[in-house]
Amino acid sequence: MNLGVGVLAKPMTVENLMDAISRFDAGHAAAVSAYFRRVAGDAHFVEEHLRIYSQAMQTDEAPNFDAIPRDRLLD
């Protein structure tokens, strides 16, 4: 959830935003940021962000990113 994909795939409501904020993990967000800085340049990051955003906007169902092991999210 730290990358916001789950938030983008759900209706923008106070409840959904509060839920996302309550599950935010600053340590995980820092690990994700460090990973992308280490392995990808700016162009790659923008391309991936747009790909994931497009994927999130095309689905009728919110993905369950909480079910994906954290180490897999960093692969």
Contacts in CASP RR format, 6 or more apart in sequence:
PFRMAT RR
TARGET T0000
AUTHOR 0000-0000-0000
METHOD contacts of the structure
MODEL  1
MNLGVGVLAKPMTVENLMDAISRFDAGHAAAVSAYFRRVAGDAHFVEEHL
RIYSQAMQTDEAPNFDAIPRDRLLD
1 7 0 8 1.000
1 20 0 8 1.000
1 23 0 8 1.000
1 24 0 8 1.000
1 25 0 8 1.000
1 65 0 8 1.000
1 66 0 8 1.000
2 24 0 8 1.000
2 25 0 8 1.000
2 28 0 8 1.000
2 29 0 8 1.000
2 32 0 8 1.000
3 32 0 8 1.000
3 52 0 8 1.000
4 20 0 8 1.000
5 52 0 8 1.000
5 53 0 8 1.000
5 56 0 8 1.000
5 63 0 8 1.000
5 65 0 8 1.000
6 20 0 8 1.000
6 56 0 8 1.000
6 62 0 8 1.000
6 63 0 8 1.000
6 65 0 8 1.000
7 16 0 8 1.000
7 17 0 8 1.000
7 20 0 8 1.000
8 53 0 8 1.000
8 56 0 8 1.000
8 57 0 8 1.000
9 56 0 8 1.000
9 57 0 8 1.000
9 59 0 8 1.000
9 61 0 8 1.000
9 62 0 8 1.000
9 63 0 8 1.000
10 16 0 8 1.000
10 62 0 8 1.000
23 66 0 8 1.000
28 70 0 8 1.000
31 74 0 8 1.000
32 73 0 8 1.000
32 74 0 8 1.000
35 74 0 8 1.000
36 45 0 8 1.000
40 48 0 8 1.000
56 63 0 8 1.000
65 73 0 8 1.000
END
